[in-house]
């Protein structure tokens, strides 16, 4: 693996020193902001009841609103302007970050570009995490929390109503086995890439309270850095609503036993998905109106996408099909003139729709991509991510100027020859 794709040891050390959830010594000095950009979830826990609009509860899975990636960037700017002690930007729901992978990755990229010193952090159930670990390492996500409530499927099947793997929903023992497999795969990948891993385990009396030591043993063997045993929070209208919350005596006993294997987090405040401030000085209520105002902003403001991507064979004309493009040119517009900035390598062909999601992340700061033609599948993915595909033919500088000035594109569209008209000279293997 390319070492440059990993967070450096020095950076990890500095990040750990400024992360209040992983380092209790700084919980009164540094704070965090959770960006609620992930509303969907891919598993159903028997203790979870996600209420997006509940303002009076402080627990995971709750937020007063949901943001798009660009709204989250604006919100981040406003939070940092008022609260200078924020050192961490995290995504912790209200669903799972990787049931909302496009929103999650775009948000992380935007925050990393605008605030390079901010620690990036995630909390996930691990179900769909593993495929994204290399990308997380590249943008220097340094801390990831994975919730693992059981390492025995016989216990796990009591905790999860179902899990969704791709488009298939599984239940019972099979669901627990599949979830555990993906969790172990994700944790192994995170440690391979040098990322600090905390495991959250919900202590559920009568279900897994006698199983926590096994969880600690297995997690130690996987190289996990920290274990957070969290007391069940009984939620109405859930399968576990009747189970009482573990008392302090039970939690102390469990943590003391588990500490034989892994360091324990004992200062968790069970943060909301929109939490902001210090753990000891939470300001979620204070920032609620700011969060709501940002949620009302346009989803994809063009000023946060200052570039245009171009599919070109030789760097002069817009003359390549999206699926055939190996390198995209990135252009800006300054003082009334188009300006070439850089090239970006396109995702490798194959992989179906995943390729187009990768392309959308590659072009996260582009308001448009100029192409000779493209298929329906990449068009819909790019548009959903805020990148407008524009089918035109002609000089690149004219096309880029047309995007920024809003004129001249109709004439360029009339010159375009679509694949169906015999105008595409590609191999026909990458149209999507």
N, C-alpha and C positions, 0 to 999 in steps of 0.2 A: 504494500500500500504506500502511496505517496505521502510522505510525512507532512507535506505542506497542507494536506487536506484535513489534518487533525488539529485540534486545539493544542498549543504548545504546553509543556509542563509548567513553564513560568506563568502563562496566562491562566491555566487551571488553578494554580496556587493563588494568584491574585483574585480570580473570580470567587474562589472558595472563601477568601478572607472578606469578601463584600456581599456574600449571599446569606441573608438572615435566616433562611429556612434550613440551610445546611450547616451554619456556623452560629450557634446560640450566643456566642460572645459579642456579635455585632447586631443582634436583633433590636437594640435600642439606638443604633446609629445609622443603619441602612434599611431601606424599604423596598417594596415590590409593587408592581402594578400588573394585574391580570387583565388581558385583553380578550373579551368575550366574542370571539369570531367563529366558534365551532359549535353550532347548535345541535347537530345530529349526533346520534350515538349508534354504535354497532353491536352493543350487548345490552341485555336487560338484567340488572342486578335486583335481587328481591328486596333490597333495602333502599332503593333509589326512587325518588319522586322529584323530577326536575320541574321547577316552577320558574319560568323566565322572569315573571313580573312581580315576584314576591320581594318586597323591600324590607321585611321585618325578620328575615331568617339569615343567619350566618352559617352557611354550610356549603360544601361542594355541590355543584349542579345548579346553583341559583344565580341568576343575574337579573337586573332590572331591564336590560335590553341586549340586543345582539348587534355587533358592528361588522361592517365589511372591512377588508384589509386597509383600504385607504382612509376610511373613517377612523380605524384604529390608529393609524399614523398621526392623524390630526389630534386625536385624543391624547396620544403619547406626548406630543409637543406641548399641549396645554397642561398636562399633569406635571411635566418636568419644569415648566415655567413657574409653577406654584409650589412644588414640593421637590427641593433640590437633593433630598436624601434618597431618592429612588435610585437604586442600583440595578434592579432586576426587572425585566419585562418577561412575563410568562403567559402561556396559553394553557388554560385548565378547564376548557369547556365553554358553555355549560354541558356540552356533550363530550365527544372525544376528538382531540385534534386531528386524528388520522381517519376518522369518519368524515372529516371535512378537510382533506389533505390539501386541496388547492388553496383554500382560504388560509390555512395554517402556514404553508410554505411561502405564500406571497407576503403575508404579514411579517414573517420572520425576515425575509429579504428586505422589505421596506425599512424595518426597524434597524437592521444591521447596517444598511447603507446610510441612514440618516443619523444614527446614534452608535457609532462604532465602539464606544466604551461601555455600552450597556450590556449586562449579562443576559443572555437568552436562555430561557428555561421552559420546559414542557412537563405536563402531567398527563399520562395516558394509561389506558387499560392494557396496552400492548398488543391488541388484536391485529392491528394493521400497521404497526410501527416499523418493523424491521426493514422493509424496502426503502424507507426514507432516511435511514441512519447515515449512509454516505453523504447525502445532501445536507443533513443536519450538521455533520462534522465540517463540511466545506464552509458553511456560514458561521461556524464556531458557536453552535449551541453547546454549552459546557455542562449543563445540569439537566437530567431527565428523571422524572419520577414515574415509576410503573406500579400500578396497584395490583398486587398478587394476594389474593385472599385464601388460596389453598394450593398445595403442591400434590394433592391427591384428588383425582377426578371424582372419587366417591364422596368427598366432602364438597368439592366444587359444584357438583350437580345440584346440591341443596341451595347454593348461593345464587346461581344464575338461571333465569327463566329461559333465556335463549341467547345465542350469539349469531351474528351474521358474518359469513365469510364470503366476500364478493357479493353475489346476488342470492346466495343460498342461506337459509335460516336453519340452524341446528338447535336441538333441545336435549335435555337430559344428560346422560353420561357422555354422549358424543360431543355435545356442546362444551362441556368442561374439559374434555381431552383436547379438543381443537384450540380452545382458548389458552390452555396451559402450554401447548406446543408453541404457539405464536409468541407467548410471553417469554419463554425461555430463549427462543430464537432472537427476539428483540434485545433482551438483556445481554446475550452473548455478543451481538453486533455492536451494541453501545460500548461495551468494555473493550472490544477489539479496536474501536476508534478512539479510545482514550477519554470517553465521556463519563463524568461522575454520575453514578446511579443511586437513587434513593428508592426503596420499595415501601409503599404504603400497604398496610394490612389492616382491614377492618375487623375488629374483634367482635364476634357475634356469639353471645352466650348460648350454649347448647348446640351450636353449629360448628364453630371452628376454634373455640377458646382453648381446647386441649391440643390443638394442631399448630399453634403459633411457633412452638419450638422447632417443629419440623420445617416450617417455612423459613425460619432463621438459619437452620443448618444448610438447607438447599441454596438459599440466597448467598450465604458465605461462600459456598463452593462455586458459585457463578461469578464471584468477584464483586458483588454489590458493596457499596460503600457505607450505606446508612439504612437503618430500618425504622419506620415510623408506625408503631402500633396505635391505631386510632379506635377509640371507643365507638361502637355503633350509635348512630343518631336515629332513634325510631321515627319514621315518617308515616304520616297518615296515608291511607289508601295504597299501602304496599304489603307484600306478603309477610314481611317481618315487622309490621306495625305493632304486633302484640309482644315482641321480645323486648325486655327492659334494657336500658342502657347499662353497660358494665360500670360498676362502682369503682372508686379510686383504689380500693384494696386489690381488686382483681387486676386492674390495669398495672399497678405497681408490681405485682407479683409476676405478671406476664413479661413486662419490660425487663425486670431484673433477671429473669431466666434467659430471655432472648439476648440479653447483653453479653452472655457468655460467648456468643458467636458474632454478633454485629453491634457496633455503636448504635445507641438509641436516640431518636429525636423525641424529646420530652416537652418541647415548647410549641407544638403545633396548635394553631388557632382555628383549624378547619375552615380555611378561607373560601369565600364565595368566588364564583367565576369572574366577578368584576371587582374583586378586592383591590384596594389601593392604600398606600401609606406604610407606616412601620407596623410590625406585628404588635407592638405595645402602644401604638398610637394610630389606629386604623381611621382612615378618612373617607371610607366608601360613601357614607351619607353626604359628606361635604362635596364630593365630586359627582354626585348623582345627576344634578342638573347639567353639568358639563358633559357627562356621558350621554344623556338624552339629546342634548344639542348636537353632538357629533353624529349620533345615529340619524339625525334628520338631514345631514348634509348629503349632497349627491354621492352616489356609491363609488363612482370612479371619476374624480375630478381630473381633467386633462392636464392641469398644471403640475400634477404629480407624475405625469408620464411625458417627459420632455423630448422623447426620441421617436423615430420611425425606423422600422426594420425593412429591409429590402431584399427580395430574392432576385439575384442577378448572376449571370454567368461570367461577365468580364468587368463589372464595376462601372459600366456606363449606362446600360439599358435595364429596364425592368422587364425581364424576359425569361423567367424561370418559374416552373410550377412549384408550389409549396412543397409537395412530397418529394421532389427531386433535388431540393436545395440542401447542400452540404454545409454551407457557411452563409450566415446572414450578415449583411452590412448594416451597421447602425448609424443613422444620420440624425443630426440636430439642425436647428434653424436659428441663425444669429444675424442681426442687422440686415434682415431682408434677404439673406442668402442661405442656401442649403450647405451643410458642412458635414463631410464624412468624419466619423469618430473612431470606429473600431469594427472588427469582425467578431462574430460569435459562432462557435461550432454547433451545428444543428444536432439534435438527438439522432442516434442511429436508427435506421429503418427497422421495422419489425416492432412487435410488442403491442400492436393494435392501438386502442385509444390512449393507452398510457403514454405513448410517444407524443401525442398532442398535448397532454397535460404537462409533460416535461418541457415542451416548446413554449407553452403559456408561461411557465415559470422562468424560462430563459429570457423571454421578452416582457418581463413584468413591468419594466419602465418605459415601454413603447406604447404609444396611443394607437398605432396602426402598423400593419405589415403589408407592403406593396408586393403583389404577386401577379404573374400572368394568369394563373388559375389555381384552384384548390378544390378538394372534395367537401362534401357536406359535413362529415364528421369533424375534421379539424376546424372548419368554419364555426360550428356551433360551440366547440370547446373554447376557441380563442375569443369569440364574442362574449361568452359567459365570464371569461376572466378579464374582460375590458380591453382586449386587443382587437381593433377593428380590421378585418381582412379587406383589402381594397384590390379588386381585379382591374388592372390597367396595363397598358403597354406604352413604352416611350422612354425618354431620358429620365434618369433617376432624379436629377435636380429639379426638373419640372414637376415630377410626382410629389416629392417632398414639399416643395413650395405650395403645391395645391392642397396638401393636407393641412398645413399651418395657416394658409390664407383662405382656404375654402373656395377656391376658384380654379378653373381649368381642368378639372378631372373628367368632365363629361367627354371632352374631345379625346382624352387619353383612353377612356373606356371604349369609345367607338373604334379605336384602332386595335383593340384586343382580339385575338383569335383564340377561342376556347378549344379545349381538347376535342370536344365533339365535332368541331369544324375542321379538325386536322391541323390545328395550329400548335399543338404541343409536340415538342421534339424529344421529350424524355423517354425513358425506357418503359413507362407504364407500370412500374412496380411499386411506386410510392405515392400514388394519388390520394389514398385515404378515402 
